[in-house]
């Protein structure tokens, strides 16, 4: 925990330094200042990412440790006292692990309450560690984005350099200098909104379970919050307190001028992928935050692209010259890719199918951290305990030129 707090403190100090650079250069930063700003923000991103990793590890360690420690009830002489029911359940559990066939009544004896609502969690801890659940979907944007902690009730105002002045003029000895009016700056404003969800758990389950139900609920809610955020960061409308997604065309984020149109209405070609990449300035190609993001259905279509002889263009593991990946399995057109369940996968006219960009230029502003409120008394009439998860955040792309999307014709 101390390491996590240290990382957040360092991130706060780095953010202060970056903001001071911006405030000290109202008319734009020099090349040296811009490089310094980029370095500071990369360090900021690293501190935030490492802190988030530590937090996830601490939560996971807490859940595992709790699940592996039976809740002992001490009897005479400090010896753990187990009820006859617990002894019977432990005996059945040992037999089950040895391969014995249990009757319906014996199986029921291993549960408490309705199985589908969590009853099997009440079995001894060795069973609780084997809870069967669906696989969690990966979420990426938060770890790639620039996450800026804020105080409650504030807005994040990010200055933008929208247009450079025109090239300088070559003049004769006594010619007058011309005034350039094309240079323009702007602002991106992020206003954190509340994201919240409540669940209720049986008090019986909480009291009898061999795992820490509160930690389990917090972990699952935190994951679902991550999924909700990821969906908004991908395709959010930007209206009514919803973040603005990278796949949403908007003058406030990534406009349609940053779109490459595919050759067909329901498919794309390798040339279309190359055109999309090369519409992005070369300086972005190798930056640490630059990735392709596509749905697995899109990746499958990329994998099926063939040349005129029917050979696959994408040939992972074949060494140099392996098609559009150059023999590097994690890349497409030499840029790493991520497979997201929340990227668009509708292959019809005008739909987006891929994006490439430096996702450090996606800003996430959040006030405080995710919290879990326990409502121990509110639902006591129904013998339940309520849990409310909440956080406050907003997000949007802040530099259009750092992104390029591929859409169908």
Buried (B, 14 or more C-beta within 10 A) or exposed (E): EEEBEEBBEBBBBBBEBBBEBBEEBEEBBEEEBBEBBEEBBBBBBBBBBBBBEBBEEEBEEBBEEBBEEBEEEEEEEEEEEBEEEBEBBBEBBEEBEEEEEBEEEBBEBBBBBEEEEBBBBBBBBBBBEEEEEEEEEBBBBBBBBBBBBBEEEEEBEBBEBEEEEEEEEEEEEEEEEEEEEEEEEEEBEBBBBEBEEEBBBBBBBBEBBBBBBBBBBBBBBBBBBBBBBBBBBBBBEBEEBBBBBBBBBBEBBBEEEBBBBBEEEEBBEBEBBBBBBBBBEEEBBEBEBBBBBBBEBBBEBBBEBEEEEEEBBBBBEBEEEBBBBBBBEEBBBEBEBBBBBBBBBEBEEEBBBBBBBBBBBBBBBBBBEBEBEBBEEEBEEEEBBBBBBBBBBBBBBBBBBBBBBBBBE
